[in-house]
């Protein structure tokens, strides 16, 4: 793959800022290491999320309050009147405009107050969702797409496979600790999906298809840096890759 590209392939689309109150409507164990929450309310009408790896901020209710404070935009930045709630980033999946619901996946081994809330909050409890403030959008006419991710990237990869309309070749490499957390994604002949022990090793061993495709990845901070170096050494231009850190070892509230 040639490095002679100057235009970034993944385009950022901005959205008007919105923060909403939502209720916890359902909780489902989808594998030994993951639960899925369904959140919704009338405020989820016209929810906008057009990028497969978008993220929203889940705002947890403060002790003694029915609903968390929601931010408002002031001078171009979100501002809270009152106590700032605890917030964590998640990829929204399976938005249903008819039901005005969206789903979030939680890895059970992650720990922390957001997971505690996801596991133990009573059905019907209120929370908040803010964003997404923007989306990264890929063109659908590239010859191939390669996706790398650890467990935190599984919702984004699942959303890509569900919603991205393309007949191009798609290669997916996912690193999970427990084989029981592997997902049986529907695929066709142009999909090459494999679960691996190491994303870095998988990237080193992968022979990229011919042409100017795109490489996407999401994982831990140090691992993301290593993936970028490996892909660059294989000739992938920086404009044709987007590898982000969804979390950082030892940092509880890492911001994407």
Secondary structure as UniProt FT lines:
FT   STRAND          11..14
FT   STRAND          19..31
FT   TURN            32..33
FT   STRAND          34..40
FT   HELIX           42..44
FT   TURN            45..46
FT   TURN            52..53
FT   STRAND          56..59
FT   TURN            63..64
FT   STRAND          72..74
FT   TURN            75..76
FT   STRAND          77..79
FT   STRAND          87..90
FT   STRAND          93..96
FT   TURN            97..100
FT   STRAND          101..107
FT   TURN            108..109
FT   HELIX           113..120
FT   TURN            123..124
FT   STRAND          126..130
FT   STRAND          134..137
FT   STRAND          144..149
FT   HELIX           151..153
FT   HELIX           154..163
FT   STRAND          169..175
FT   HELIX           179..181
FT   TURN            189..190
FT   STRAND          191..196
FT   HELIX           199..205
FT   STRAND          214..220
FT   HELIX           221..233
FT   TURN            234..235
FT   HELIX           238..240
FT   STRAND          241..248
FT   TURN            249..250
FT   TURN            252..253
//
